[in-house]
Amino acid sequence: MANGLASDRIQGFCQDSQGMIWICTWYGLNRFDGHDFYTFRPNDSLDANSRLKRAEIANDTIYLNTVSGQTISFSINDYQFHAQNGVSAHKGIRFKRKFADSDWNSWNSVSNGIKVISVCRSDVMVIKNQEYPIVRALMEDSKHRLWVAWSGESDNGKSIGEVCIYNLDGKLTKRLDVDYVVYSIFEDDAHNIWLGTRYDGVVLLSEKINGSFDIYHYTAGEDVGTLSHDYVYGISQDSNGRMWLATLGGGINIVENGYEVDKLRFYVPEKYPLKDHSRTRAILESDGYMLIGSDNGMLRAKVETATDKMTFEDCFRSGNDITQPATELIHIYKTKSGIVLVSSYGKGIHQYDVSSGMFSEYLGEDLSRQQPVFSVLEWDKNKYWIVTQNDLVLSVRADGKNEYFEPIELSGLIETQPCKDNIGQCWFASRDGLVAVKSDLKRSPTDTHKVIFTEMSVFKSGHRYDKILSPSDSVIQISPDDEIVSIRVSALCYDTPDKCHYSWRILEQDTTWHNVNDNIFNLPHLGHGYWSLEVRCADRAYCRKIENSIIYLDVLPKWYETLWAKSVFYGIIAVFSGVLLWLVFRFKRLKHLYSSAINSRPIVMMSAAMTNIKPEEQLSESDTEFIKQVDDYIKGNLNSTDFSIDSLSASLGMSRSVFYRRLKSVVGQTPSEYINELKLQRAASLLKKEPQKTLSAIAYDCGFSSPQYFSNVFRKRYHMTPNEWRKTVIDTELQ
């Protein structure tokens, strides 16, 4: 009863032709539409006090018997009860205490209500780590073990991590004795495991006979032979046995063939062209070439026996052409058939022909215009998983084109390259855990559903009026006095109604869909006339086909929009038109003088940048010095990994709480708000002064943890994306 049932005593179930579930209870008849229960009770003339005892359904009519022996019927089309004199029961489909609906959900009557058992589940497994929730890297090794690098955040805001080994069934078998934040994992030909970290260089693991590991740690330094940078985001091995390490600040590092695990020496090739612009994260060998992805395009180098003979050439540096990826590359992937796919930030998946050096659009072009596409994984022949910011999408290609997309909602997917294991499972990284898709997306035989309109609410003069909509309703009439009109819809998916995401549009005026967070949406103020309201639903729990539904809105005109009112209005216009023309001619000179006066008034420009800092005349000398010290420290440490509010307060000789109160009293902002404001001011300055600089470089230079986080914060502050802001500033200066 707490969920809306009329009674916890259940007499039976049935399902009508529209797919709705009807529950006969002791105190009334309930309809369940996938979200809520509606209760229908007989009116007083039909023995409302009698308890419902039995019910049967036939031809969209429910026949009920009461304890008193009366037989009544209920029409599903108009939701009305009627007396059935002389009829004890109808020979239809009998209600049962245990019932299976069209979605294979089992409905059972229990002592305290209803128990629903869902037997149709998507074949998806999620592995979570409470302390380290984010998956940063994953790999299946030659022994068919799954290596997973987790990361999290400590109490002081510093990133922390661990590396775990799992069986392919998702069972944890080992936690390694390393606590680095690992962003890449690779197994070389000698079965050594390489871990590329975010802060601590590279870690090399050599497995012993007893299953334990010897651990060797290498970091950046000034000495010859050390790493050029401690951020290692990509690791690969070429056909000559050399190890290639892509760093996020020191270019490419190479370890020659024949290395000893405890005596590694790294060096950056002399002919490597991106030493001054060296953010690299992707590296792969294909057809005798090493392909290197950076935030300034892609390079390739023909694999030579002697490393000093290798030369690097640009594949592209611009990314403006639609047939090329964006400048900032994320991953390079090679399919079983030898196709090289390149994913870039904001332009989907492109194919790269190594022999010709040409790019072409391949996957994700439709998705990339809606959200960033991070990576791609080959599932089967002509089937690919596309990892986007919000969805995991199965793309099936036919005749060189995408035939269809099948989305699964997995919030928090990240740029980590996914992998496919030897038993056919595909593994994906997210901010909420490790996700395994264990089979293809299978459909049930009865997976076609329909969106139905269930209720309309009208707000008029401060009061709310509700109306239940029938499946037979095709037109909704809206009065001109209706201030707010809301429509409630439902997709008939009873097992996972919370996974249904709805959107709507008015066909006559909308070319795009309006998304809503639930199944209720407010209609816009439409002009009088006949409008077509279309609603669709995406079921993210299963890949089901849910048919769109259309209902028509008959919006009645206001009094001044009627034909007689318009006639009176145009008559008045005609009468006064001559008077207006005379007034215009008579006061022409006055208008000219007035315009001249207006044009000569000084224009007062107001700064759009508002702040809570007190005027200088209200600041004491110590407050002014305090603000200067805070600004100097923040601007000098924006991109420092050790920068925190604790370090800032310590540099001023204050405790965190004292510093918080002092800054709040002077500028009216918390330390986090003030720091973010300075970061955004610096980012805005760089966007204007350095138009050639990428968003990723600006984000990291200003101390943001990722380009996505930077874009979200910037949009929230300036109400536009960084690219839109930069374009606006440049266009303004050109004008």
VENKA-V583217 format. One record per helix or strand of 2 or more residues. SS is the DSSP state (~ for helix, > for strand). FROM is the first residue (numbers start at 0). LEN is the number of residues. Records with the same first field share a line. If there is no record, write none. Layout:
SS->FROM-LEN ; FROM-LEN
This chain:
>->9-6 ; 20-5 ; 27-5 ; 36-4 ; 51-7 ; 60-6 ; 70-5 ; 79-4 ; 92-2 ; 97-3 ; 104-6 ; 112-6 ; 123-4 ; 133-7 ; 145-8 ; 158-8 ; 171-4 ; 181-6 ; 192-5 ; 201-6 ; 212-6 ; 231-6 ; 242-5 ; 251-4 ; 279-7 ; 288-6 ; 296-6 ; 311-5 ; 328-6 ; 339-5 ; 348-5 ; 357-6 ; 372-8 ; 382-6 ; 390-8 ; 400-9 ; 418-2 ; 425-5 ; 432-5 ; 447-13 ; 462-6 ; 474-4 ; 483-8 ; 499-7 ; 513-2 ; 519-3 ; 528-11 ; 544-3 ; 548-7
~->43-3 ; 306-3 ; 364-4 ; 496-3 ; 558-3 ; 562-24 ; 587-13 ; 615-3 ; 620-16 ; 644-7 ; 655-12 ; 670-19 ; 694-7 ; 706-12 ; 721-13
